[in-house]
Amino acid sequence: MSVDSVETHRRWQEEELIRMVKGGALFPLGSDPQGEIGSLYGVYDRENAVDARGTFLVDPEGNIQWIEISPTAVGRNVNEFLRALRALQHQRTTGRLLPCGWQPGRPTLPDPGEEKGESTPTWEIWETRQAF
């Protein structure tokens, strides 16, 4: 979604993106020329009539679960976005708490009372090296 017109999106897809990504964008590109949607998500800059670069993961109920706002001058990390998406899906499916840097197949955080005792602090059970 951006303030760019549908025509600008079409040209970008046909002239540039298709050369960088086989098949071009694998998702629809939305046009929000008045910044209405950007305003709802808090990324629209009225003074300059542009949206900040924002990535949002929204759950099936419509709740924002993850936000990343990045400056135009710094590229985004698609792998981190996909990691966060997989982590949120795993958490939603299993109910498990996930540590920083969690990847599929890596240990999750223990539930309270699951190991050692009802009030054992996480730091006694889990080590940061398990996240990477």
C-alpha positions, -999 to +999 in steps of 0.1 A: +000+000+000+014+034-008+003+069-019+015+060-055-012+058-082-024+025-097-006+035-129+027+041-110+023+006-094+016-010-128+047+007-143+069-003-114+057-039-116+061-042-154+094-022-158+113-028-126+100-054-101+096-081-128+134-078-134+142-082-097+116-109-087+106-137-110+069-131-118+069-097-101+050-090-070+032-120-056+006-099-039-016-070-049-002-035-048-027-010-032-030+027-040-039+051-012-034+085-028-050+105+000-032+086+028-064+074+044-051+039+052-016+052+060-032+076+085-051+047+101-018+028+106+000+059+118+025+061+089+011+089+068+032+121+067+006+148+058+032+175+053+051+155+026+020+135+014+039+102+017+037+070+039+067+059+060+078+024+051+058+002+074+053-035+075+024-048+096+013-084+104-024-085+111-041-115+126-073-130+113-093-110+139-078-077+125-054-071+154-019-058+146+006-083+159+038-070+145+050-036+132+082-026+116+088+010+105+120+015+085+136+046+070+137+048+032+175+049+032+177+015+049+166-017+032+141-040+049+149-076+060+124-099+043+139-129+062+131-112+095+096-104+084+091-141+074+106-153+107+082-131+126+053-144+106+063-180+112+068-173+149+034-157+152+017-186+134+035-211+156+025-192+188-011-190+176-012-227+168+007-240+199+002-212+225+039-214+233+060-184+242+089-178+217+123-162+225+141-136+205+154-148+172+132-180+174+131-201+142+109-231+134+124-262+151+142-243+178+132-245+215+104-224+228+102-209+263+088-231+290+054-224+303+052-214+340+053-246+360+064-268+331+099-274+343+117-272+377+088-256+395+059-232+394+079-201+400+112-209+384+125-178+365+129-182+328+166-173+331+172-205+351+157-227+324+164-210+291+197-198+276+200-171+250+221-194+227+189-214+222+175-185+202+202-184+175 
